[in-house]
Amino acid sequence: MNAGSDEDTHRAIERVARESYGRLLARLASHTRDVASAEDVLGDALVAALTTWPRDGVPRNPEGWLITTARHFFIDRARHELVARAHDALLSAGLSTPNDEAMASEFPDERLELLFVCTHPAIDPAMHTPLMLQTVLGLDAARIAQAFLVSPATMGQRLVRVKTKIRAAGIPFEVPNVSELPGRLDAVLEAIYAAFGIGWSATAGIDERGRGLAEEAIWLARVLLDLMPDEPEALGLLSLMLHCEARGPARRGPGERYIPLSEQDPRRWSLGTIEEAERHLARASTFGRTGRFQLEAAIQSVHSGRAHGQETDWPAIAVFYERLARLSPTMRTLTGRAAAVAEAASHTAGLAALDTIPHESVSTYQPYWAVRAHLLQRLGRSGDAADAFDRAIGLTEDPAVRAFLLDKRPD
Amino acid sequence: MQFALLIYESPKAFAARKNDDPDPYIGAWRAYYKAIVDAGVYVGGDALEVPETATTVRLTNGTRRVQDGPCAETKEQLAGICVLELSSLDAALDWAARCPAASLGAVEVRPLAPDAKHRITG
């Protein structure tokens, strides 16, 4: 034990909570599959640390201390409740000797299993990301609710329901076998990317909701890569997010003015972040298994070329979008492809590509209308452009984007 | 089901009504209206005159008490109402977030209460 100032101790607790929360929770929940109870006892252990560590100093092995303390709370609860089933689970989990093992040695990292539990097909896909944010990163329900634009009570209830299901449905704490892995890994990657998407639009300044979630998503991707270092799509995802993150500060001008990618000053991009993104993408390509996230990262990598004074290679971007559209023809991809075709070939060709997207599926999809408005304006069709601008303006949540589009709209 | 978006505006947003075109706030509203109509979710709605025009009536022990001004003096005041037909609260919150008043005031989302209405209208 080394005694330090209270401030140091608090920082130590914060650091352990931040870096080890998911690892500790995964370890505590892996045998019982009772995520909710594991959260409770881990919370109790962190509170105990807040009172004990300032007095006795930070233990040499803070994680070991927390897990041992949490297990004591677990056993206390089981005794109090005298629920035979819970007791059996504890015994089978080998928790009868809580003192030694964890304190003495490293315990296995089961966060990968936890990530696969969070994104199990038996769980509502809409809850994959919130569950991951709460269990792996320790974000509280109120913060997650804010990001997902629902009330804290609603998000709290949904999370409780999901955790009950994990226990009741017997969702296994394990990494799927090879035959299932690709599909299951997709769900993990999607959930991480969804967190990034929310954070990405929020850091642009709409409001407080989801701010910082982009960083949390990057953190999750790093955790995943620690656990699966040779997974090209995980590398692709991290590369994609880093390319976007590198441009963060360049997306806003004076007075929070919105600056679209094409008008950003590449000197305001972070070269170090772009380099790291390129490194991950290059490594991903050595595996010879291209996937959605590597293609998305490749598109962003072409844009990032401007940081080195290169002109944007639109034909290359159009090719990547074409391959992406064959893999997953989402509205986002189809809209992006049309924008790339417009730049690589002609505005007319871009508009034709937009017209192939079913009309009813885009009625609330803002980027489609923004691209359409832009192309119609370039083609000199002011009346049609004004209509499309109105749709794009009416569908945005971001006041800065709204102001930008209002400014461009022909009267 | 149907949701009401109760539009609360700051004095600045109310003041925009007096501005000449093109006013960005009015322009944003025009676009928003077009978006909700084109998305097929618009049921109805209206704008209210400025809060200074409000008169509030209460009957206390049979005596009529008339007060100049709105019911509650708050920074943001009710400015209008939009009724939308939507599948869920989440969809209603999405539309509330896109509403221009969300960044210049507040938008309160409430489900309509058809049962309460039915008890009255029969």
Chai-1 contact restraints between the chains, C-beta under 6 A:
chainA,res_idxA,chainB,res_idxB,connection_type,confidence,min_distance_angstrom,max_distance_angstrom,comment,restraint_id
A,L149,B,L93,contact,1.0,0.0,6.0,A-B,restraint_1
A,S363,B,A39,contact,1.0,0.0,6.0,A-B,restraint_2
A,T364,B,A39,contact,1.0,0.0,6.0,A-B,restraint_3
A,D390,B,A31,contact,1.0,0.0,6.0,A-B,restraint_4
A,D390,B,K34,contact,1.0,0.0,6.0,A-B,restraint_5
A,R391,B,A35,contact,1.0,0.0,6.0,A-B,restraint_6
A,I393,B,A31,contact,1.0,0.0,6.0,A-B,restraint_7
A,G394,B,A31,contact,1.0,0.0,6.0,A-B,restraint_8
A,G394,B,Y32,contact,1.0,0.0,6.0,A-B,restraint_9
A,G394,B,K34,contact,1.0,0.0,6.0,A-B,restraint_10
A,G394,B,A35,contact,1.0,0.0,6.0,A-B,restraint_11
A,L395,B,A35,contact,1.0,0.0,6.0,A-B,restraint_12
A,L395,B,R98,contact,1.0,0.0,6.0,A-B,restraint_13
A,E397,B,A97,contact,1.0,0.0,6.0,A-B,restraint_14
A,E397,B,R98,contact,1.0,0.0,6.0,A-B,restraint_15
A,P399,B,S103,contact,1.0,0.0,6.0,A-B,restraint_16
A,R402,B,A28,contact,1.0,0.0,6.0,A-B,restraint_17
A,L406,B,P24,contact,1.0,0.0,6.0,A-B,restraint_18
A,L406,B,G27,contact,1.0,0.0,6.0,A-B,restraint_19
